[in-house]
Amino acid sequence: MTHANNSYYVPHGSHWPIVGSVGLLCLMVGVSNWLNGADVGFDIMLVGVAIIATMMIGWFGTVISESQGGLYNEQVDKSFRMGMFWFIFSEVMFFAAFFGALFYARNMSVPWLGGASNNFFTNLLLWPNYESTWPTNGPGDVGGSFEAMEPFGLPLINTAILLTSSVTVTIAHHSLIAGKRGTLTVFLAATFLLGFTFVYLQAHEYIYAYEHMNLKLTTGIYGSTFFMLTGFHGMHVTIGAIMLTIIWLRVVKGHFTPDKHFAFEAVAWYWHFVDVVWIALYVFVYWM
């Protein structure tokens, strides 16, 4: 059943939201227990990941079939655009909270513990001889000595990779508008391959940090903020690369036209957001 452009679309009932909620609950419970030393937490986490993956495949398939079937009208398109805008805005606030935690720890908490801002007695009574330097793992050297991650090497390579992927997805978008399907297919494939390469190299960076630098999630405030920021960003890159892969498969199947391709635009918006976040992250976490 199709809807006229001047009619309001009422979506049908769907079981995917509750499936996704169950998956997120399992994921949260699993990760929480795993981080607190319970071995069963890892298994629960894997169950949550499997449920979320099933939900994404099923829900994506439903939306794609409805779109290709002509079920959506202009009102739905506007609704999708508004939804994607607010989703990206919520993600901006998500990362803003972590950047805020980094700012508070680095510019307020650490100097305060070191005796700055007329808090000499705090330093003298609670943490004598503690020097407010960054990076730090906190008073008492939580987790032992460690090395800070340098901005060169893999981090710099990954920065170049993400910046390049932002260019390739833009070329792919312009190719779609111009009707150049061959160029679109090549540059879109290059984009998600660059995304997966970024995740692969970041995994190597984490392994090296754990094995050779003693830099871990438990390495005080520097380790926790470093892995929380880079880890959540890596998760977003993984999700974005998966979505780009799905869009590429749709392009191969002949989906999208120059004047009707919001799914492509939405993923491109998300990918540009991921790139911008990484630039900020690279500056404030690796350089400063």
N, C-alpha and C positions, 0 to 999 in steps of 0.2 A: 504494500500500500504506500503510495507516494503522498506528499503533502504539498499543497499550493504554497507559493512564496509568501503569501499574506496570512497564512495560518500559523498558529503557535504549535510547535511540535511537542507532544507529550510522549516521553520515552516509555517503553514497555517495562514490565518488571524484569529484574535480573538477579541471579543468585551470586554473581561475581563479587559484589561489594562485601558480602558476609564472608565469602571464601578468602578474600584479601585480608579482612580483619582478623580472621583466625590465623592466617599465615603470619601477619605482623605480630600477633600475640605470642605465637610460638617462637618467632625470631627474637623478640624482646626477652622472653623468659629464658630462652636458651643461652643467649649472649650474656645475660646478667648472671646466670648460674655458672657459666663457663669461666667468666672473669673472676668469679669468687671461688674457683677451685673445684667445682663439682664436675666430674667427668661426664655425667649424663647431660649437662648443659650443651655440650658440643653436638650430641645426637639430636636434641630438641631443636637446636639452631638449624641443623641440616633439614629437619622436617619442615620448619618454617620457610626455609629457602625454596624447598621443593613445592610447597603449597603456593607461595608467591609466584614462582615461575609458571606453574599451571594456570594460576589466575591471569597472569599477563598474557599468556598464549591464547587462552580462551576468550578473554575480553577483547584483546586486539583483533582476534578473528571475527568476533561479533560485530565490532564497529566497522571493520573493513568491508564485511559482507553487506552491512546496511548502507554504507556509503556507496559502494559499487552498484547496489540495487536501486539507487535513486531515492532513498528514503529521506535523506536530509535536504532541507531547503535553506534559503538565505538566513532565516532566523536562527537555524541551528549553527550555521557557519559563524555568525556573530557570537553566539553563545560559546562556541568552542574557542574563539579568539579571546573572549573575556576570561574564560576559564584558564586558558594557558597563561594569560597575562598575570592573573592573580596567583597561579601556581608558581611561576618564576619569582614573583614578588615574595611569596612565602619562603622560597629557597634563599633569596637574598637576605631575608631576616634570619634564617637558619644560620647562614655563615656569618652574619653580622654578630650573632651571639658568641660564636667561637673567637672571632677577631676581637670582640670586646673582652673576652676572658684573657686573651693574650695581652691586650693592652693593659688591663688591670693588674695582671701578675707582673708584667715587666716594668710598668711605669709607676705603679702605686704600691703593690704589696711587697715586692722585693726591696725597693728603697726604704720602705717603712720598717721592715725587719732589720735592715742594715743601719738604722738609726737616723735616717733622713727625716726631714719635716718635723723637727723638734721631738722626735721619738727616740731620743738617746737612751732613755731608761728601758724602753722595750728591748733594744739591742743588748743593753748591759745585763738586764735581769733574765731575759728569756733565751737569747741566742748570742752570748758573748763571742766576740771575735768573728762574727759573721760579716762578710763583705758583700755589699749589694752589687754584684756583677751579673752580666748576662752573656751567655746562657748559664743557667744555674739549675741544679736539681734540688734546691732548697736548703734550709738550715740543717746541719747534721749530715749533709751529703747523702741524701736518700738514694739508695741503689748503687752507691760507689762512684768512682771516677768514670768519666765518659768523654767522648769526643763529640763536638757539635758538627752537624752536617754542613759541609761546604756548599756554596752556591754553584760551583763548577762541576764538571763531570756529568753524571746522569741527570741531575736537576736542570742543568743548562740545556742538555740535549732534549729533555722532555719539554722544556719551554719552547724550543724551536719546533718540536713536533706538533704541539698544540697550536702554535701560531700558524704553522703551515696548514694544519687541518682546517683552521678557520677560513683560510684562503680557498682551499679546495671545495669546501661546502658552499662558499659564495659563488664560485665558478659554476658548480653544479646547479645552483638555483637559477642563475642567469641563463644557463643552457636549457633548463626546463622551460623557462619563459620564452626563449627563442625557438623552441621546438627542436633543439639539437640533442636527440635522444642518446646518440653514441657518446658524445662528450659528457652528458649528464651521467651516464652509467659509469664511465671511467673515473670521473672525479668524485662521485659519491662513494664508489668502492675505495678509492684512495683515502677518503675521509675516515671511514670506519676502520680501515686497516691501520691508519695512523693512531686512532684512538686505542685500539687493542695493543699496539706497540707501546704506547705510553704506559698502559697498565702493566704490561710485561716488564718494562724497565723499572717501574716503581716497585714491583715485587722484588727485583734484584737489589734495589736500593735498600729495602727493608731488611732483606736477608743479610746484606753487608753490615748494616747498622747494628743488627742484633749480634752477629758473630764476631765482628772486628772492632766495633766502636763502643760496645756496651751501652748503646743508645736504645732504650726500650720504652714501652708505654709506662713502665713503673719507674723510669728515671726522673723522678721529681716533676716539677712544673714544666720544665723544658720538654722532657720526653712526652708528657701527657698532651701538651698543647700541639707539639709537632705531629704526633701520630693521629690525634683527633682531627686536626685540620687537613693534613695530607691524606689521611685514610678516608674521611668522608668525601673529600674531593675525588679520590680515586674511585670510590663507589659510584659517584655521579658520572664520571667518565665512562665507567663500565656500562651503566644503564644507558647513557647516551649513545655509546657505540652499538649496543644491542638494538636500540631504536633505529639508528641509521642503517643497520643491516636489514631490518624489516622493511624500511622504506626502499632500500636498494632492491630487495626481492620484489617489491610491488612495481618498481620502475621496470624491472626485467619483464614482468608480466604485462606491461603496457598500461599500468594505472597512471593517473594524473594527466591533466591537460594544462596548457599554459595559463588558463584562467580559473582552474579549479584544482588546487593542490595544497590545501591548508595543512594536511598532515605533514607534508614535506616542510612547510614553513615553520610549523610548531617545533619540529625536531631541530631545524636550523637555529631557531631562537634559543632553544635549550642549549645547543652546542656552543653558540657564541657566549651565552651566560657562563658555561663551564670554563671557557677560555679566559674570560675576564676575571673570574674568581681565581684562576691559577696565577695570573699575572700579579694580582694583589698578594696572593699567598707567597709567591716566589720572592717578592720584594720584602714583605714583613716577616716571613719565617726564615728564609735562607740568607738574605742579605743583611738585614738590620739586627 
